[in-house]
Amino acid sequence: MNLTSNQRDAIRNARLDLCAVKKEYDNIDESMGALESSELAIACRDSIAELEKEFPFLTEEDTDEHSR
């Protein structure tokens, strides 16, 4: 798969954002109903899993960005 550096960065950043949101809502926010919070956490988990399945590089250590 040939992705530009910007595309890789966008995908990687989307995964990191989803991970952060999921972590935040793993602890149910009092201002949000339990069902809404649970659904958001599930949606984030599923999106993270899908991104990681389709783009395995997301879980690799980013040791040499310029060689990609």
C-alpha positions in Angstrom: 0.0 0.0 0.0 1.5 3.3 -1.0 0.4 6.1 1.3 1.9 9.5 1.4 3.5 10.7 4.6 0.5 13.0 5.2 -2.0 10.1 4.8 0.0 7.9 7.2 0.1 10.8 9.7 -3.7 11.4 9.3 -4.5 7.7 9.9 -2.1 7.5 12.9 -3.5 10.7 14.4 -7.1 9.5 14.0 -6.2 6.2 15.8 -4.5 8.2 18.6 -7.5 10.5 18.9 -9.9 7.5 19.1 -7.7 5.9 21.8 -7.7 9.0 23.8 -11.5 9.4 23.6 -12.1 5.7 24.5 -9.8 6.0 27.5 -11.6 9.2 28.6 -15.0 7.5 28.4 -14.0 4.2 29.9 -14.7 6.1 33.1 -18.3 7.1 32.7 -18.7 10.9 32.6 -21.4 12.0 35.1 -22.7 14.6 32.6 -23.3 11.9 30.0 -25.7 9.0 30.5 -24.2 5.6 31.0 -25.8 4.3 27.8 -24.4 7.1 25.7 -21.0 6.8 27.3 -20.9 3.0 26.7 -22.0 3.4 23.1 -19.2 6.0 22.5 -16.6 3.7 24.1 -17.8 0.7 22.0 -17.7 2.8 18.8 -14.2 4.0 19.5 -13.0 0.4 20.3 -14.5 -0.9 17.1 -13.0 1.9 15.0 -9.6 1.4 16.6 -9.7 -2.3 15.9 -10.7 -1.7 12.3 -7.9 0.8 11.8 -5.4 -1.5 13.3 -6.6 -4.5 11.2 -6.4 -2.6 7.9 -3.3 -0.6 8.8 -0.9 -2.8 10.8 1.7 -0.1 10.8 -0.3 1.8 13.4 0.8 -0.5 16.1 4.4 -0.5 15.1 7.0 1.7 16.8 7.6 4.7 14.7 11.4 4.4 14.6 12.2 5.7 11.1 9.4 7.8 9.6 11.5 8.8 6.6 12.1 5.3 5.4 8.4 4.8 4.7 
